[in-house]
Amino acid sequence: MNTESIAKALKELGHPTRLSIYRSVVRAGYSGIAVGGLQEKLAIPGSTLSHHISSLVSAGLLSQRREGRTLYCVAEFECLQTVISFLQDECCADEQTANN
């Protein structure tokens, strides 16, 4: 991912409702969570939930799959790891050591 993609992912996660949605989906693991279950768990109106899910999908943080009439949200764990790695990779890179 490039810096712009990372920034978009962080922007989408910066909204409290989207962060709650994302955390719930991450907690569900690789099988994901049904949108209806997510709506019930978080008490978010359907249209609002749909809007926020779309934002998370467009940032690459979530994907969706349909099983019959049920739509599931699944975390894109590789994207999450990329965002985390971006923030951690250069940790302390410019720190001066006591010997310098």
C-alpha positions in Angstrom: 0.0 0.0 0.0 1.2 3.5 -0.7 1.0 6.4 1.7 -2.3 7.7 0.2 -3.9 4.3 0.8 -2.7 4.1 4.3 -4.0 7.7 5.0 -7.4 6.8 3.6 -7.6 3.7 5.8 -6.6 5.7 8.9 -9.1 8.4 7.9 -11.9 5.9 7.7 -10.9 4.3 11.1 -10.9 7.8 12.6 -14.7 8.0 12.7 -16.1 6.5 16.0 -18.9 4.6 14.3 -16.7 3.1 11.6 -14.1 2.2 14.3 -16.8 0.4 16.3 -18.0 -1.4 13.1 -14.4 -2.4 12.2 -13.6 -3.7 15.7 -16.7 -5.9 15.7 -15.8 -7.3 12.3 -12.2 -7.9 13.4 -13.5 -9.7 16.5 -15.6 -12.0 14.3 -12.5 -13.4 12.7 -12.0 -14.8 9.2 -15.6 -16.0 8.9 -16.9 -12.4 9.3 -20.2 -11.3 10.7 -23.6 -10.9 9.1 -24.6 -7.3 8.4 -27.9 -7.9 10.3 -26.0 -9.2 13.3 -23.7 -6.2 13.2 -26.7 -3.9 13.0 -28.3 -5.6 16.0 -25.0 -5.6 18.0 -24.2 -2.0 17.5 -27.8 -0.6 17.3 -27.1 1.4 14.1 -29.8 2.1 11.6 -29.5 0.1 8.4 -28.9 3.0 6.0 -26.2 4.5 8.3 -24.5 1.1 8.7 -24.5 0.6 5.0 -22.9 4.0 4.5 -20.1 3.3 7.0 -19.5 -0.2 5.6 -19.1 1.2 2.1 -16.5 3.6 3.4 -14.5 0.8 5.1 -14.8 -1.4 1.9 -13.6 1.5 -0.3 -10.5 1.8 2.0 -9.8 -1.9 1.6 -10.3 -2.6 5.3 -13.4 -4.8 4.7 -14.8 -7.1 2.1 -18.3 -8.5 1.8 -19.6 -11.9 0.7 -23.1 -13.1 0.2 -24.4 -16.5 1.3 -28.0 -16.8 0.1 -29.8 -13.8 1.4 -27.2 -13.0 4.1 -24.5 -10.5 3.5 -21.3 -10.9 5.6 -18.6 -8.3 6.4 -15.1 -9.8 6.6 -12.0 -7.9 7.8 -9.2 -7.7 5.3 -6.5 -8.6 7.8 -3.7 -8.2 5.3 -4.7 -4.5 4.9 -4.9 -4.1 8.7 -1.4 -5.6 9.1 0.0 -3.3 6.3 -1.4 -0.2 8.1 0.0 -1.3 11.5 3.4 -2.1 9.8 3.5 1.3 8.2 3.2 2.9 11.6 5.7 0.6 13.3 8.3 0.0 10.6 10.4 3.0 11.2 9.9 3.3 15.0 12.8 5.1 16.6 14.7 5.2 13.2 16.0 8.7 13.8 16.6 8.3 17.6 20.0 9.3 18.7 21.9 6.7 20.7 23.9 7.6 23.8 27.1 6.6 21.9 26.5 9.2 19.1 
